[in-house]
Structure formats: C-alpha cells, structure tokens
Amino acid sequence: MHSIPGRRLIMGLFLIFLLLPIYWLVNMSFKTNAEIISTMTLWPHAPTLQHYRRIFTDESWYSGYINSLEYVVINTVISIAVALPAAYAFSRYRFLGDKHLFFWLLSNRMAPAAVYALPFFNLYSAIGLFDTPWAVALAHCIFNVPLAVWILEGFVSGVPREIDETAFLDGYSFPRFFIKILVPLIASGIGVAAFFCFMFSWVELLLARTLTSVAAKPISAVMTRTVSAAGMDWGLLAAAGVLTIIPGALVIWFVRNYIARGFALGRV
C-alpha cells in the first residue's frame, strides 16, 4: 500500500514526458515565428491562427492531407482484404513450402523502403501510375500485407477448427462462413492489423515522396516546403504537425477496444 503514491508519481512523470513534445508542438503552432525564435515561452503571448488559416486556405497544403488520407485508406482496405484469406490459408492448410512462403512474406516487411523505391518508380512511370494515390497505396502493400497476414494468422489459429466444420455441416458456403462467422470472431485482430497498416502508410515518407510529384503529393512531402532561403517557418510546420497527429489519434480512438483485445490475444 505504501508504494502506491510512488507509483502514481512515476506514472505522472512518465505521462508528462510523453505529452510534453505534443504540448510544445501545439504551443508553437499558435505562436508567430518571431516569438518562437526570440524567446522560450510556456504559452503563446500573442496567439495567432494564421498558420492554420494558411493550411486550410492554401490548396497546396490541404490537398496534401487529402492525398495522404486517400492512399492510406486504399492501402488499408487492400491489405486487409488480401491478408484475410491468406491468413486463413496459412492457418488451416498445409502445403509444400508454406513455412518458407510465410517467412518470405515477413522478410519483405524487414527490408528498408529504399530497396523498392527505384524499381517502383521505374515501373509506375512505365505504366502510367506515377503521381497517383494508387502508386503509393500499392507500394505500401509490400510492407503492410505481410504484417497483416502475420497478425491475422495468429487470430485465425485461435478459432477452433470445429467452428469451420460445424458451419459447413449446417450448409454454410465458404464465403458466407467467412463473412458471417469468421470475420466477427477475429474482429479484434482485424482492428489491430488495420491500425498498423494505417499508421505505417500514414507516416512513411520515402516511397510517398519518390512515387509522387505534384498531383498526389502527400502532406509529409508538403511539409518540407517550410524550409527556404529565408529560414524555417516554424509555426506553419508546427501547425501542420498538429493536424498530422489528428488522423492517427482518431484511428486509435475508434479501434481502441479492438487494440486492447488484440494485443492480449494475437501474435503482436
């Protein structure tokens, strides 16, 4: 009992340590560049919304968020749709080279994005996919599909085979069994896999910058425009950073219950 206050103190200090960078980012987003550069203040002395106003009124800025959300959603949907049947196959069937194929999928996830940047750039330029959201979405699949398969295979393996057999004896077709029974049973695993796919695709920069130029440029590439000969536009960069955190926070909020169960039951 005597150790509880000490634990609370440690937890409080840890939360402050985690939240301090976010607070400082929000704090800077409401300051002018002159105030940011001249002195260190714990809150804005002359709060301003000019940085947010520029992001929401300048097409080159807000289109970056739209482009990023577009390819992230496309990638997440494709990754989960491909990984679900693949995870079921790895869990329920044994075939020649299954373990080697499973390891090969994971080895793709281990490779750095720079390995694939040039081949994807050359391929997409040849077939007309360069500078489109589909280019980035499909490129990210090479990392997200293996991760989703690895996560979901653990959840499918946790579902007893007797459920499959009972459903088939009751006259369920495979698609109906898959959608009506299996998917609800592994919903927490799907939530975890979708969360990781979304977050990787949202924060990845190298492929997103290499495979786009103007029409589909993501917000991570647009943020580099704050660097110029006049110096760094700190306030604008901070405001863009705050808005970049929001989609990830919303995803965590909506799948928070699935993530909690997912970390407890799955491979993660």
C-alpha positions as CSV (number, residue, x, y, z in Angstrom):
1,M,0.0,0.0,0.0
2,H,2.9,2.4,0.8
3,S,4.2,2.0,-2.7
4,I,1.0,3.3,-4.4
5,P,1.8,7.1,-4.1
6,G,5.3,6.4,-5.6
7,R,3.8,4.5,-8.5
8,R,1.4,7.3,-9.2
9,L,4.3,9.8,-9.1
10,I,6.3,7.8,-11.6
11,M,3.3,7.3,-13.8
12,G,2.6,11.1,-13.7
13,L,6.2,11.9,-14.6
14,F,6.1,9.4,-17.4
15,L,2.8,10.9,-18.8
16,I,4.4,14.4,-18.7
17,F,7.4,13.1,-20.5
18,L,5.2,11.6,-23.2
19,L,2.8,14.6,-23.6
20,L,5.4,17.4,-23.4
21,P,6.5,17.2,-27.0
22,I,2.9,17.2,-28.2
23,Y,2.1,20.2,-25.9
24,W,5.1,22.0,-27.2
25,L,4.1,21.3,-30.8
26,V,0.6,22.7,-30.2
27,N,2.1,25.6,-28.3
28,M,4.4,26.5,-31.2
29,S,1.5,26.3,-33.7
30,F,-0.2,29.3,-32.1
31,K,2.9,31.4,-32.0
32,T,4.4,33.8,-34.5
33,N,7.8,32.9,-35.9
34,A,9.3,35.9,-34.2
35,E,8.1,34.7,-30.8
36,I,9.3,31.2,-31.4
37,I,12.8,32.3,-32.4
38,S,13.2,35.2,-29.9
39,T,12.4,33.5,-26.6
40,M,11.1,30.3,-25.0
41,T,7.6,30.7,-23.5
42,L,5.3,28.1,-22.0
43,W,2.3,29.5,-23.8
44,P,1.7,32.0,-26.7
45,H,1.9,35.6,-25.6
46,A,0.1,36.7,-28.8
47,P,-1.9,33.7,-30.0
48,T,-2.5,33.5,-33.8
49,L,-4.4,31.2,-36.1
50,Q,-2.5,32.4,-39.2
51,H,-0.7,29.1,-39.6
52,Y,-3.9,27.0,-39.5
53,R,-5.6,29.5,-41.8
54,R,-2.9,29.2,-44.4
55,I,-3.1,25.4,-44.3
56,F,-6.9,25.3,-44.7
57,T,-7.0,28.0,-47.5
58,D,-3.9,27.1,-49.5
59,E,-4.7,24.2,-51.9
60,S,-1.1,23.0,-52.0
61,W,-1.4,22.4,-48.2
62,Y,-4.8,20.9,-47.6
63,S,-4.6,18.8,-50.8
64,G,-1.6,17.1,-49.1
65,Y,-3.8,15.8,-46.3
66,I,-6.4,14.7,-48.8
67,N,-3.8,12.8,-50.9
68,S,-2.4,11.1,-47.8
69,L,-5.7,10.0,-46.5
70,E,-6.7,8.7,-49.9
71,Y,-3.8,6.4,-50.4
72,V,-3.7,5.4,-46.8
73,V,-7.4,4.3,-46.9
74,I,-6.9,2.5,-50.2
75,N,-3.8,0.7,-48.8
76,T,-5.5,-0.4,-45.6
77,V,-8.5,-1.8,-47.4
78,I,-6.4,-3.7,-49.9
79,S,-4.0,-5.0,-47.3
80,I,-6.8,-6.4,-45.0
81,A,-8.8,-7.8,-48.0
82,V,-5.7,-9.7,-49.2
83,A,-4.4,-10.7,-45.8
84,L,-7.6,-12.2,-44.5
85,P,-7.9,-15.2,-47.0
86,A,-4.1,-15.6,-46.9
87,A,-4.1,-15.8,-43.1
88,Y,-6.9,-18.3,-43.2
89,A,-4.9,-20.4,-45.8
90,F,-1.7,-20.4,-43.7
91,S,-3.7,-21.3,-40.5
92,R,-5.9,-24.0,-41.8
93,Y,-4.0,-25.7,-44.6
94,R,-0.6,-27.3,-45.0
95,F,1.1,-27.2,-48.4
96,L,4.5,-27.5,-49.9
97,G,6.7,-24.6,-48.9
98,D,4.1,-23.0,-46.7
99,K,6.6,-22.1,-43.9
100,H,9.1,-20.8,-46.4
101,L,6.5,-18.7,-48.1
102,F,5.4,-17.3,-44.7
103,F,9.0,-16.4,-43.8
104,W,9.4,-14.8,-47.3
105,L,6.4,-12.6,-46.6
106,L,7.9,-11.4,-43.4
107,S,11.3,-10.8,-45.0
108,N,9.6,-8.3,-47.3
109,R,8.5,-6.4,-44.2
110,M,12.0,-6.4,-42.9
111,A,13.5,-4.8,-46.0
112,P,14.0,-1.0,-46.0
113,A,11.8,1.1,-48.2
114,A,14.8,2.4,-50.2
115,V,15.2,-1.1,-51.7
116,Y,11.9,-0.8,-53.5
117,A,11.9,2.9,-54.3
118,L,13.7,2.8,-57.7
119,P,12.0,-0.3,-59.1
120,F,8.6,1.1,-58.2
121,F,9.5,4.4,-59.7
122,N,10.6,2.9,-63.0
123,L,7.6,0.5,-63.1
124,Y,4.9,3.1,-62.3
125,S,6.4,5.6,-64.7
126,A,6.2,3.0,-67.5
127,I,2.6,2.0,-66.8
128,G,1.2,5.5,-66.0
129,L,0.7,5.1,-62.3
130,F,3.3,7.6,-61.2
131,D,2.0,10.5,-59.2
132,T,-1.3,8.8,-58.3
133,P,-2.6,7.7,-54.9
134,W,-2.7,4.1,-56.2
135,A,1.0,4.2,-56.8
136,V,1.8,4.8,-53.1
137,A,-1.1,2.6,-51.9
138,L,0.1,-0.4,-53.9
139,A,3.8,0.2,-53.0
140,H,2.9,0.2,-49.3
141,C,1.2,-3.2,-49.7
142,I,4.6,-4.9,-49.9
143,F,5.1,-4.0,-46.3
144,N,1.6,-4.0,-44.9
145,V,0.2,-7.2,-46.4
146,P,2.9,-9.4,-44.7
147,L,2.4,-7.7,-41.4
148,A,-1.4,-8.1,-41.7
149,V,-1.0,-11.8,-42.6
150,W,1.3,-12.4,-39.7
151,I,-1.1,-10.7,-37.2
152,L,-4.3,-12.3,-38.6
153,E,-2.9,-15.8,-38.9
154,G,-2.5,-15.8,-35.1
155,F,-6.1,-14.8,-34.6
156,V,-7.4,-17.3,-37.1
157,S,-5.4,-20.1,-35.5
158,G,-7.1,-19.1,-32.2
159,V,-10.5,-20.0,-33.7
160,P,-11.2,-23.8,-33.2
161,R,-11.4,-25.8,-36.4
162,E,-14.7,-27.3,-35.1
163,I,-16.4,-24.0,-35.8
164,D,-15.5,-24.3,-39.5
165,E,-16.7,-27.9,-39.7
166,T,-20.0,-27.1,-37.9
167,A,-20.7,-24.2,-40.2
168,F,-20.1,-26.3,-43.3
169,L,-22.3,-29.1,-41.9
170,D,-25.1,-26.5,-41.4
171,G,-24.9,-25.7,-45.1
172,Y,-22.8,-22.5,-45.0
173,S,-20.9,-21.8,-48.1
174,F,-17.3,-20.7,-47.6
175,P,-17.9,-17.0,-48.5
176,R,-20.9,-16.9,-46.1
177,F,-19.0,-18.7,-43.3
178,F,-16.0,-16.3,-43.9
179,I,-18.1,-13.1,-43.7
180,K,-20.8,-14.1,-41.2
181,I,-18.8,-16.2,-38.7
182,L,-15.1,-15.9,-39.0
183,V,-14.7,-12.2,-39.5
184,P,-16.8,-11.3,-36.4
185,L,-14.8,-13.8,-34.4
186,I,-11.4,-12.2,-35.3
187,A,-12.7,-8.6,-35.4
188,S,-10.2,-7.6,-32.8
189,G,-7.4,-8.9,-35.0
190,I,-8.7,-7.1,-38.0
191,G,-8.7,-3.9,-35.9
192,V,-5.1,-4.4,-34.8
193,A,-4.0,-5.2,-38.4
194,A,-5.9,-2.2,-39.8
195,F,-4.3,0.1,-37.2
196,F,-0.8,-0.9,-38.0
197,C,-1.4,-0.7,-41.8
198,F,-2.9,2.7,-41.4
199,M,-0.1,4.0,-39.2
200,F,2.7,2.7,-41.3
201,S,1.2,4.1,-44.5
202,W,0.4,7.4,-42.8
203,V,4.0,8.1,-41.5
204,E,6.0,6.5,-44.4
205,L,7.9,9.2,-46.3
206,L,10.4,7.8,-48.7
207,L,8.1,5.9,-51.1
208,A,5.4,8.6,-50.8
209,R,7.8,11.3,-51.9
210,T,9.5,9.2,-54.6
211,L,6.3,8.0,-56.3
212,T,4.6,11.4,-56.4
213,S,5.4,14.8,-57.7
214,V,2.5,17.3,-57.8
215,A,-1.0,15.8,-58.2
216,A,-0.7,13.2,-55.4
217,K,2.0,14.8,-53.2
218,P,1.4,13.7,-49.5
219,I,1.4,16.0,-46.5
220,S,4.8,14.6,-45.4
221,A,6.3,15.9,-48.6
222,V,4.5,19.2,-48.5
223,M,5.8,19.9,-45.0
224,T,9.4,20.1,-46.4
225,R,8.4,23.3,-48.2
226,T,8.7,25.2,-44.9
227,V,12.4,25.2,-45.4
228,S,13.5,28.2,-47.6
229,A,16.4,30.6,-48.0
230,A,14.6,32.9,-45.5
231,G,14.8,30.1,-42.9
232,M,12.4,27.7,-41.3
233,D,8.7,28.6,-41.0
234,W,8.4,27.0,-37.5
235,G,4.9,28.0,-36.8
236,L,3.5,26.6,-40.1
237,L,5.5,23.4,-39.6
238,A,4.1,23.0,-36.1
239,A,0.5,23.6,-37.2
240,A,0.9,21.0,-40.0
241,G,2.4,18.6,-37.5
242,V,-0.6,19.0,-35.1
243,L,-3.0,18.3,-38.0
244,T,-0.9,15.3,-38.9
245,I,-1.4,13.8,-35.5
246,I,-5.2,14.0,-35.6
247,P,-6.0,11.2,-38.1
248,G,-3.8,8.7,-36.1
249,A,-5.4,9.8,-32.9
250,L,-8.9,9.3,-34.4
251,V,-8.0,5.8,-35.6
252,I,-6.7,4.8,-32.2
253,W,-9.9,6.1,-30.6
254,F,-12.2,4.1,-32.9
255,V,-10.3,0.9,-32.7
256,R,-9.1,1.2,-29.1
257,N,-11.2,-1.7,-27.8
258,Y,-10.0,-4.0,-30.6
259,I,-6.4,-3.0,-30.0
260,A,-6.7,-3.9,-26.3
261,R,-8.1,-7.3,-27.0
262,G,-5.8,-7.7,-30.0
263,F,-2.6,-7.2,-28.0
264,A,-3.9,-9.7,-25.5
265,L,-4.9,-12.5,-27.9
266,G,-2.9,-12.1,-31.0
267,R,0.7,-12.5,-32.1
268,V,1.5,-8.9,-31.6
